[in-house]
């Protein structure tokens, strides 16, 4: 789960620096099928869904299509919907959603991601996106704190080592 949250945060905070991507893919991607299967097989169980999504190592932030971003959005919404109320009350889901919206706007502005320096038209759109979501870099401490709360819950309540330190004590090491 840490990897998926980190992916979303990294994508949002690296608007103009992000490279790769490509055009829209009409067929469901390999990653999209994996995301869809991860969501379906969890059956609405938060811990299982988080574990399933965490296993998706093929989510490469430099090679995501618009369709793949939509699939990740759907997976995140499924995760939020299955999140226990006690955890929902501790985190700002709207802030997580805002990060996803920012990345969607980036994908729309670039036509699916940048493969080189942005064109003047793309740069203009990117500047507009940066302005619209200018609060996100300023809220990075909040984002990190909420991510740590989710990861701590996954460690203590789901038994999933989220920080790679070999334990599930809920103390998230940076």
Residue pairs with C-beta under 8 A, 6 or more apart in sequence:
1 50
1 51
1 53
1 54
1 79
1 150
1 151
1 154
1 160
1 162
2 54
2 147
2 151
2 162
2 163
3 54
3 57
3 59
4 53
4 54
4 56
4 59
4 72
4 75
4 76
5 96
5 147
5 150
5 151
6 147
7 59
7 61
7 72
8 72
8 76
8 96
8 99
8 100
8 103
9 99
9 140
9 143
9 147
10 61
11 18
11 61
11 64
11 103
11 106
12 99
12 100
12 102
12 103
12 106
12 133
12 136
13 136
13 137
13 140
15 102
15 106
15 126
15 129
15 130
16 114
16 118
16 123
16 126
16 130
18 61
18 62
18 106
18 113
18 114
19 62
19 113
19 114
19 115
19 116
20 60
20 61
20 62
20 63
20 64
20 113
20 114
20 115
21 62
21 63
21 64
21 65
21 107
21 110
21 112
21 113
21 114
21 115
22 63
22 65
22 112
22 113
22 115
23 65
23 111
23 112
24 65
24 66
24 67
24 112
25 65
25 67
25 68
26 67
28 36
28 67
28 71
29 65
29 67
29 68
29 71
30 58
31 56
31 58
31 59
31 64
31 68
31 71
32 67
32 68
32 71
34 56
34 58
35 53
35 56
35 59
35 71
35 72
35 74
35 75
36 71
36 74
37 52
38 49
38 52
38 53
38 55
38 56
38 75
39 49
39 52
39 74
39 75
39 78
41 48
41 52
42 48
42 49
42 52
42 78
42 82
44 78
44 81
44 82
45 82
46 79
46 82
46 83
46 84
46 87
46 158
47 154
47 157
47 158
47 159
47 160
49 78
49 79
49 82
50 79
50 154
50 158
50 160
51 158
51 160
53 75
53 79
54 160
59 68
59 72
62 113
63 113
64 72
64 107
64 113
65 112
65 113
66 107
66 108
66 112
69 103
69 104
69 107
70 104
72 100
73 100
73 104
76 96
76 97
76 100
80 88
80 93
80 96
80 97
83 93
84 153
84 157
87 149
87 150
87 153
90 146
90 149
91 146
91 149
91 150
92 142
92 146
95 139
95 142
95 143
95 146
96 143
96 146
98 133
98 136
99 136
99 143
101 133
102 129
102 132
102 133
102 136
105 129
105 132
105 133
106 126
106 129
107 113
108 125
109 122
109 125
109 126
109 128
109 129
110 118
110 122
110 125
110 126
111 122
114 122
118 126
136 143
148 172
151 162
151 163
151 172
152 162
152 170
152 171
152 172
153 170
154 160
154 162
155 161
155 162
155 163
155 167
155 168
155 169
155 170
155 171
155 172
156 168
156 169
156 170
159 168
160 168
161 167
161 168
162 172
163 172
163 173
163 174
165 173
